[in-house]
């Protein structure tokens, strides 16, 4: 039996990150000031990012792991969101006496899992990456051990996540049973060659995948976990969760649906269109009645997943590049918005911390965070000249071109509805008086430098991409060429 | 935005200086304008987002030049009228005003459809803040209503823009789109016509989507009302002139009479409602609905008189209603009441103010020797030529206009001196200076309209030619050559 040692060059970033995370876990035992752990984790992420940049395209592990421009684009998103999440975590955890080094290790491992997912060219590798990411995130959600809500969110996430992983495995086993293969591109050829296209079992497998991935990106009707989990988890973790796993889910979906199940495009499009519309509807409509900013942003995340699904539905290379472009813009907008929530954090006062009413009169008391929140809210609505508009425009353009004008009209309709609750935050900040007796906790001058850096980066990104989206667009287009 | 907050006077003078400079810089546009050609002049072009063939292209022609001048003038007047009226968040207020002025001029100059859309939407943010922060008691309701209505229309227009882009083979350049106008099938033309109609009808506003206007105009601060009435609503009519008519000639010809019917309905409905108003700002707001009815009547008559009358009336209405809102702002600063019943016989106390108000009232009615007469006469002539019944009905609107305007004047200025206004002080120098430009324009346009009509002749002729023959416009290469 010929056993060839796999070429490890393409896997270098992930291997480095995992080893680095494990080493960090050990080193952390001797570190007193957890800021140092945070710093080391940031350095590790930076080096990983550089490694991603310099790793040439290639396939390894017998074709199960593929590095190409597509996976690199997503890896940059993951590393960026992880870095930003780490930067905003420090004070939040410290004020709750839960600042442990394991936190940073878990974020790094979760990121590694996502990176494996993005590069996965085989169904088993997808599962591997997904589980690594998910298990780390489950623990992160429950990190504030003393808070009931945090425990509840971790448990809910774990139970529902495990359930959806089971669906994924069942789908994978069905595919294996039908074709005897789990490699994505080989599955595609197997399906077309053996005439399996109309096989109902294959369609079942497709549905299983839709359920599993739908859960991961919080698409309706698999979104129920998102508001509770987002609300209960520590806010930096929520910021991380709302971006990373979602983008990873989309990365995997595009590969599975466009490569492996390419012949079934008519089928999965028919399934995804109502899901996308339902997701946008649920996300935008239910957000209207929220009183808690984290829940509101959770429903807004659900809605944005709906918009990104439009890009997936088109099934074209341009559509996927629109989806990718939207995901990175969404990363900046969302982490920015959550960073403002973090900067207003008051420490261990759980019930009142995240109320929307806390934003009242913010423009008077803290003008700079208020203004930045204004930018993020308008960007999330999709008003020019912000990045959110450019992202949506590109999505709409490709969707209309692919013939899905109806879906675009639905997206437009729900965007108008979304304006109400995003502007409600602006209204509270600028047009209402601060509440009696509430002393907002943080001003820009007392906030840690790390949060200020994240805010500056995200706000600048939103504004710059809004005015000059070309660079990002070109990168996304280049990355989607594999489809 | 970077100015220190403390120096309020510094901020105001800076704003004044910028607006004055802006206006001075736009005077050469008038003096060097070539009136003999319909082609765009003073064109500016820079590649922006080459992936979508979007360029930063600006230029003016006979139709837009007068609006650019009006916007620049309104900017100065708004700064002047708010000098003492705005006492909170002064820096932000003037930032918003300057931003809006920039966006307004951008809308009129844009030669790239995407750029036009960006300017069109970008105005929403500062307008929302302007009405919501510095407005009257009902401002929160008014501003979100304004925002949602306008956003809904604009997003539908966005879908239309995308479809147009794809159908024209990837063209955003407006003159080029004009040259392609004859080639679209009628069904597509109608579809796109309605998509654009959504946005422009909300902006104008036409019945039945006019309901945002009374609230927004009434609750906005004086400067906001002036900007809204003088320039913003003209953009809707400008949209019809610049896009709906030249791009979709067949659809326009089909829909011209229904649009005229809608216009006459607006004229009569707006006028009749004015009789029931007790709030003077609301009265002028509804009179705007009525006057915009005249404008759209003239435009959709699609003959030289109607079009030129419509465009001139747009300028006139901007001057007159802008002037009226300026005057209301001035008196509101003194008495803080918008109720007509609050006043009475104030001509005895503020004679100079009374004269200005009388001149603007007469112009609003369409009294000969004022600009209103020229505009309304041309509009009625054009409308009557196209359709006798509608012309006659529209003329009744003139009588109704006289009714409510003179009624307002009588109730405010003549009759018994009301107790509330015994201590009224007449206009000071700054206020007089604010009103003089509009005053001069009323008579200048009224007695020697050719100065202003002269700018439009070539462009209007070209527009009529486009509608009748479906030809016209130019390609980007030609525009660059002509520069």
Interface residues (C-beta under 8 A of the other chain):
Chain A: X363 X378 X383 X384 X385 X389 X393 X396 X397 X400 X401 X405 X408 X409 X412 X415 X416 X419 X420 X423 X426 X427 X430 X431 X468 X469 X470 X473 X474 X477
Chain B: X48 X49 X50 X51 X52 X89 X117 X118 X121 X122 X124 X125 X128 X129 X132 X133 X139 X140 X144 X147 X148 X151 X152 X155 X156 X158 X159 X162 X163 X165 X166
